[in-house]
Amino acid sequence: MAKEPLPELVSLSISAWSFKARFALKHNGIKYRTTPYMPMFGEFFLRMRLGDWKSKVTVPVMFTPRDGILHQSYDIARWSDTHSARPGAERLFPDGKEPEIRSWNAKSDTVLFFGRQCLVDSLLSDPAQLRKTVPGGLRWLGPLGVALLRLIVTRLATKYRAEGSSTSLAQALEVLREAQSVLRAQGGGGSLRGRYLVGGGFTYADIAIAVASQTVKPLGPPYATSPRPPLPQFQAYQEEFADLLEWRDGVFAQFWPMDSERKAGKAQ
Ligand SMILES: N[C@@H](CCC(=O)N[C@@H](CS)C(=O)NCC(=O)O)C(=O)O
């Protein structure tokens, strides 16, 4: 019998949405192959594969062997839960909790949309930061790599202006404050480690907010392999969100499936 092809994740390593999807896939022990996506240059080929020349194309996109194409990180995470290959993996979408989890994911997107706007602005206004952020695949090009990155970031700024300007620092901070206070409300003080946003157990809501809290303080390797510059707009809030960041570090320490990556010899 012919072997079923692996699902294929088209992903952008620096992107928080690709990060959310990868976390869920790894949590569920899904074997998949990754096709790196390069904004602007990769868009034509992705559109060709999708047969879509009209809608806004974003990544991650997952090509599944039997269930068609998944266009949203959230749908990829849900798919991973119904195709989990890891016995005993916590269900990321327990029965009856989906609306609450969906709402936390939307809140995570509010933070991330604003965070992306800040990232794009800071890269365009700070050449030193832009140089530091050139991805490995473009570094060999030297100054041309920096020029290409500037072009890509300028294009992203235009493409995502609507999402960026529909959110604000105040809204992003409100989400993070809400998450921190929901976690704090669950116990008698002390560390927030081991607490969860929904239903007393680890769910995709925790992944979504843990990833969004990178806006306040980026995660480094081994979890995030692409360099992600700190966002100036959020620096002043690191102290206020110290508990949330400690919780976030706990989520990654406990749930990011490191072993499979170590075995594969590299992080994806
Ligand atoms: N709603 C989408 C959002 C994904 C998204 O905004 N992806 C951006 C990440 S920066 C992207 O694909 N950028 C590259 C491009 O637009 O070419 C999801 O959750 O998957």
The ligand as a Gaussian input file, in Angstrom:
#p B3LYP/6-31G(d) Opt

LIG

0 1
 N       -5.248000      34.788000      10.335000
 C       -4.032000      34.289000       9.932000
 C       -2.975000      35.378000      10.095000
 C       -1.693000      34.973000       9.522000
 C       -0.797000      36.149000       9.189000
 O       -1.139000      37.326000       9.399000
 N        0.375000      35.811000       8.619000
 C        1.332000      36.790000       8.241000
 C        2.440000      36.725000       9.243000
 S        3.429000      38.151000       9.290000
 C        1.902000      36.502000       6.840000
 O        1.572000      35.512000       6.243000
 N        2.797000      37.361000       6.339000
 C        3.491000      37.140000       5.097000
 C        2.784000      37.685000       3.888000
 O        1.697000      38.282000       4.046000
 O        3.319000      37.549000       2.778000
 C       -3.691000      33.030000      10.754000
 O       -4.059000      32.977000      11.936000
 O       -3.106000      32.114000      10.187000

